[in-house]
């Protein structure tokens, strides 16, 4: 006999979300958040494991219909180093930190799904609820994997979602393959010979060389890469000099490289290094480049993406699931999990009038809380109803 699901109400979901929003914690510092998540999961009767990658939490729920596949549902928990400008009652109480990306909402939706499924585990197989730290820049997904996530909790597939400003509430987007770009970062130090600004011939002009690189490096994309393979090189920081009449000796640049195709990624890095070497040889400079390969591209499994799209349509209604949205050049460390087993990462609309992600006036739309929760529950039902996943 099938059990009746006991759904958390809007007020309960909202209370969790507002509590997390008031107490934002950044990468690997999510101690209060992690403790609260574990406390709630235990109250639902789940088998809870804490401490993965420091503050990560995994809760395990076995279905009452026998053996079957094992899947993971993942939510991120960390906040950003951003000063909140919202005046709402649940605004951040931690100066300089806020949930400017909606991870408070992601965590609350997955908690709601965990409570609902625990009340009626009518499926064959196992669900792992993954609450991940440090998505923002610090690779918390990779850290959880290195700490034994998939060895301790073997999974046949893993799924995640992110709210998406600009997409109406009550709609979603599912990509068949690429969703989010690979993410590399670099720090470049150019060292020349400082001199009086009135006598530049006595020095070696690192400033001029740096300016040339700022314009030349993006040209590696515009003139050397295939136009049907999106890529971006952006110099985002330029530090040089501190007075009017001195040519600076040391220039520091930093920035990011983004693309979807991994062979292309390797080619861009090599040409990046070539351009720096050639410029330094021309100007007689020394260069120190710290180029760090960070997140891989987030690539959905096509067969599993079709299931997710069908489930979202059943939850949101016909015509509410976009399949035509272009991938984002932003990045997501769920990519590491999707490399370990088939994965799907979907976007859930946060509203056409929502502030953008990472904006100090951003706030997760509470209308999404029951929608995301119901999607997770419906996805478990669709995937684990007959003991086998999409081929």
C-alpha positions in Angstrom: 0.0 0.0 0.0 1.3 3.4 -0.9 1.8 5.9 1.9 0.5 9.4 1.9 3.2 12.0 1.6 3.3 14.6 4.3 4.4 17.8 2.6 6.1 20.6 4.5 4.1 23.7 4.2 5.1 27.0 2.7 5.6 28.6 6.1 7.9 25.8 7.3 10.0 25.9 4.1 10.1 29.7 4.3 11.2 29.7 7.9 14.1 27.4 7.1 15.1 29.6 4.2 14.9 32.8 6.1 16.9 31.4 8.9 19.7 30.4 6.6 19.5 33.7 4.9 19.9 35.6 8.2 23.0 33.6 9.0 25.1 33.3 5.8 28.4 31.4 6.0 31.0 31.3 3.3 33.1 28.5 1.9 34.0 25.7 4.3 32.7 27.9 7.2 29.1 26.6 7.0 29.2 25.3 10.6 25.9 26.6 11.8 24.2 25.8 8.5 25.6 22.3 8.4 24.5 21.7 12.0 21.0 22.9 11.4 20.7 20.8 8.2 21.9 17.7 10.1 19.5 18.4 12.9 16.5 18.7 10.6 17.5 15.6 8.6 17.8 13.5 11.8 14.3 14.8 12.9 13.0 13.3 9.6 14.3 9.9 10.6 17.1 9.8 8.0 20.6 8.2 8.4 22.8 11.3 8.6 26.5 11.6 8.0 28.4 14.8 8.7 31.9 16.2 8.3 32.5 15.4 4.6 35.0 18.0 3.4 34.6 19.6 6.8 31.0 20.9 6.7 29.4 18.6 4.1 26.3 16.5 5.0 24.9 13.4 3.4 21.6 11.8 4.5 20.6 8.4 3.3 17.0 7.1 2.7 16.2 3.6 1.5 13.0 2.9 -0.3 10.5 0.4 1.2 9.9 -1.3 -2.2 13.2 -3.2 -2.3 16.5 -3.0 -4.0 17.1 -0.6 -6.9 19.4 2.1 -8.2 21.1 4.6 -5.9 20.8 8.3 -6.8 22.1 11.6 -5.3 20.2 14.9 -5.0 22.6 17.8 -4.3 22.2 21.3 -2.9 24.9 23.9 -2.1 25.0 25.7 1.2 27.6 28.5 1.1 27.1 32.2 0.9 29.2 35.0 -0.7 31.4 37.8 0.6 28.9 40.5 -0.4 27.3 43.2 1.7 23.5 42.8 1.5 21.5 45.9 0.4 18.1 44.4 0.9 16.0 45.8 3.8 13.8 42.7 4.3 13.1 41.2 7.7 15.3 38.2 6.9 18.3 40.2 5.7 21.8 39.0 6.6 22.9 39.6 10.2 26.6 39.0 9.2 28.3 42.1 7.9 29.9 41.6 4.5 28.3 38.2 3.9 25.0 37.3 2.2 23.2 34.6 0.3 23.5 36.4 -3.0 23.2 33.2 -5.1 20.2 31.5 -3.6 21.9 28.6 -1.9 19.7 29.2 1.1 16.7 28.3 -1.1 18.4 25.3 -2.7 19.1 23.9 0.8 15.6 24.5 1.9 14.0 22.9 -1.1 16.1 19.7 -0.7 15.3 19.6 3.0 11.6 19.8 2.1 12.0 16.9 -0.3 13.9 14.9 2.3 11.1 15.3 4.8 8.4 14.5 2.2 10.2 11.4 0.9 11.0 10.2 4.4 7.2 10.3 5.2 6.5 8.0 2.3 9.6 6.2 0.9 7.6 4.3 -1.7 10.4 3.6 -4.2 12.9 0.9 -5.0 16.4 1.9 -4.3 18.3 4.6 -2.3 18.4 8.4 -2.3 21.4 10.3 -1.0 20.6 13.9 0.0 23.9 15.8 -0.5 24.4 19.2 1.2 27.6 20.6 -0.2 29.9 23.3 1.1 32.0 25.8 -0.8 30.5 25.9 -4.3 31.6 29.5 -4.8 35.1 29.4 -6.2 36.5 26.8 -3.7 35.4 23.5 -5.3 33.5 22.0 -2.4 32.1 19.3 -4.7 35.7 18.2 -5.5 36.6 18.3 -1.8 33.6 16.0 -1.0 34.6 13.6 -3.7 38.2 13.5 -2.4 36.8 12.9 1.1 35.1 9.7 -0.2 31.6 10.9 -1.3 31.1 8.3 -4.1 33.1 5.6 -2.3 31.1 5.8 0.9 27.8 6.4 -0.9 27.9 4.7 -4.3 25.5 6.4 -6.8 24.3 5.5 -10.3 23.3 9.1 -11.1 23.3 12.6 -9.4 21.1 15.6 -9.9 21.2 19.3 -8.9 19.4 22.6 -9.6 20.0 26.3 -9.5 17.5 29.2 -9.4 17.8 31.4 -12.5 16.9 35.1 -12.5 15.3 36.4 -15.7 13.4 33.1 -16.1 9.8 33.4 -14.8 8.8 31.7 -11.6 6.9 28.5 -12.5 9.2 27.7 -15.4 12.5 25.8 -15.8 15.2 25.1 -18.3 16.8 21.8 -19.1 19.9 21.4 -21.4 20.6 18.2 -23.2 24.4 18.5 -22.8 26.4 21.6 -21.9 25.0 23.9 -19.2 27.8 25.8 -17.5 31.3 26.6 -18.7 34.7 25.4 -17.5 36.4 27.9 -15.2 40.1 28.7 -15.0 41.8 31.6 -13.3 45.2 33.2 -13.6 47.6 35.6 -11.8 50.2 37.2 -14.0 53.2 39.2 -12.7 55.3 41.1 -15.2 58.6 42.5 -14.0 60.5 45.1 -16.0 62.9 47.9 -15.0 61.4 51.0 -13.3 62.6 54.4 -14.2 61.7 58.1 -14.3 58.6 58.7 -16.4 60.4 61.5 -18.3 63.1 59.0 -19.4 61.3 55.8 -20.3 64.3 54.7 -22.5 66.2 54.0 -19.4 63.7 51.4 -18.2 61.9 48.3 -19.5 58.2 49.2 -19.7 56.1 46.5 -18.1 53.1 48.9 -18.1 53.0 49.1 -21.9 53.4 45.4 -22.2 50.6 44.7 -19.8 48.3 47.1 -21.7 49.1 45.2 -24.9 48.3 41.9 -23.2 45.0 43.1 -22.0 43.9 43.7 -25.6 45.8 40.8 -27.1 44.7 38.0 -24.8 41.0 38.3 -25.7 42.0 38.3 -29.4 43.1 34.7 -28.8 39.4 33.9 -28.8 38.2 36.3 -31.5 40.8 35.3 -34.0 42.0 31.8 -33.2 39.1 29.8 -31.8 36.2 28.2 -33.7 33.2 30.6 -33.7 30.8 27.8 -32.9 32.6 26.9 -29.7 32.0 29.7 -27.2 35.0 30.9 -25.1 35.9 34.0 -23.0 39.2 35.4 -21.8 38.7 38.3 -19.4 41.3 40.3 -17.5 39.5 41.5 -14.4 42.3 43.1 -12.3 45.2 45.4 -13.3 47.5 46.7 -10.6 50.3 49.1 -11.5 52.2 52.1 -10.1 51.3 54.7 -7.5 52.6 58.0 -8.6 52.8 60.4 -11.5 56.5 60.4 -12.5 57.6 56.8 -12.0 57.4 54.0 -14.6 56.4 51.0 -12.4 58.7 48.0 -12.3 56.1 45.4 -11.4 52.6 44.9 -13.0 50.0 42.4 -11.7 47.1 41.1 -13.8 44.5 38.6 -12.9 41.5 37.2 -14.7 39.5 34.2 -15.9 39.2 31.8 -18.9 35.9 30.1 -19.8 34.8 27.6 -22.4 32.9 24.3 -22.8 35.2 22.2 -25.0 38.0 20.6 -23.1 40.5 20.2 -26.0 39.8 23.8 -26.8 40.5 24.7 -23.2 44.0 23.1 -23.5 44.7 25.0 -26.7 43.6 28.3 -25.2 45.9 27.8 -22.2 48.9 27.0 -24.5 48.3 30.1 -26.7 47.8 32.2 -23.6 51.3 31.1 -22.4 52.7 31.7 -25.9 51.3 35.3 -26.0 52.8 36.1 -22.6 56.2 34.7 -23.6 56.3 36.6 -26.9 55.3 39.9 -25.3 57.9 39.5 -22.5 60.6 38.7 -25.1 59.7 41.7 -27.1 59.9 44.1 -24.1 62.7 42.4 -22.2 60.5 41.5 -19.2 60.3 38.6 -16.8 56.9 36.9 -16.2 55.5 34.7 -13.5 52.2 33.1 -14.5 50.1 31.2 -12.0 47.4 29.5 -14.2 45.0 27.4 -12.3 42.6 24.9 -13.9 39.5 25.2 -11.6 36.1 23.8 -12.6 35.4 21.6 -15.6 32.4 22.3 -17.8 29.0 21.1 -16.5 27.7 18.7 -19.0 24.3 17.0 -18.7 23.7 13.4 -19.6 21.2 13.5 -22.5 19.1 10.5 -21.5 18.8 11.6 -17.9 18.1 15.2 -19.0 15.0 13.9 -20.9 13.6 12.3 -17.8 14.2 15.5 -15.8 12.4 17.6 -18.5 9.4 15.2 -18.4 9.3 15.3 -14.6 9.5 19.1 -14.6 6.6 19.3 -17.1 4.5 17.1 -14.9 5.2 19.5 -11.9 5.1 22.9 -13.7 2.7 22.2 -16.6 2.9 22.0 -20.4 5.0 24.7 -22.0 6.8 25.6 -18.8 10.1 23.8 -19.5 12.5 25.5 -21.8 14.8 23.3 -23.9 16.3 26.0 -26.1 18.2 28.2 -23.6 21.9 28.8 -24.4 24.4 27.5 -21.9 25.9 30.0 -19.4 29.5 31.1 -19.4 29.3 31.1 -15.6 30.6 27.9 -13.9 29.4 25.4 -11.3 31.4 22.8 -9.3 28.6 20.3 -9.7 30.6 19.5 -12.8 32.9 17.4 -10.7 30.0 15.2 -9.5 28.7 14.9 -13.1 32.1 13.6 -14.1 31.8 10.7 -11.6 28.4 9.4 -12.8 25.6 10.6 -15.1 24.4 13.9 -13.9 21.8 16.6 -14.7 21.8 20.3 -13.6 18.6 22.2 -14.3 17.6 25.9 -13.9 14.5 26.9 -12.0 13.1 30.4 -12.8 13.6 33.0 -10.0 11.5 35.7 -11.7 11.8 38.1 -14.5 12.3 41.0 -12.1 14.8 39.2 -9.9 18.1 40.9 -9.2 21.0 39.0 -10.9 23.0 36.3 -9.1 25.8 37.8 -6.9 24.0 41.1 -6.8 23.7 42.8 -3.3 20.0 43.2 -3.9 19.4 39.5 -4.9 17.0 37.4 -2.9 15.7 33.9 -3.5 12.1 33.8 -4.5 10.1 31.9 -1.9 7.5 31.0 -4.4 10.0 28.5 -5.7 10.3 26.5 -2.5 7.4 24.2 -3.0 8.1 23.9 -6.7 11.7 22.7 -6.2 10.6 20.4 -3.4 7.9 18.8 -5.6 10.3 18.4 -8.5 12.8 16.5 -6.3 10.1 14.2 -5.0 8.6 13.6 -8.5 12.1 12.9 -9.9 12.7 10.2 -7.3 9.4 8.7 -8.1 10.1 8.7 -11.8 13.6 7.3 -11.5 13.1 4.7 -8.8 9.7 3.3 -9.7 10.8 0.2 -11.6 14.3 -0.4 -10.4 16.3 0.9 -13.4 17.6 4.2 -14.6 17.7 5.6 -18.1 20.3 3.7 -20.3 
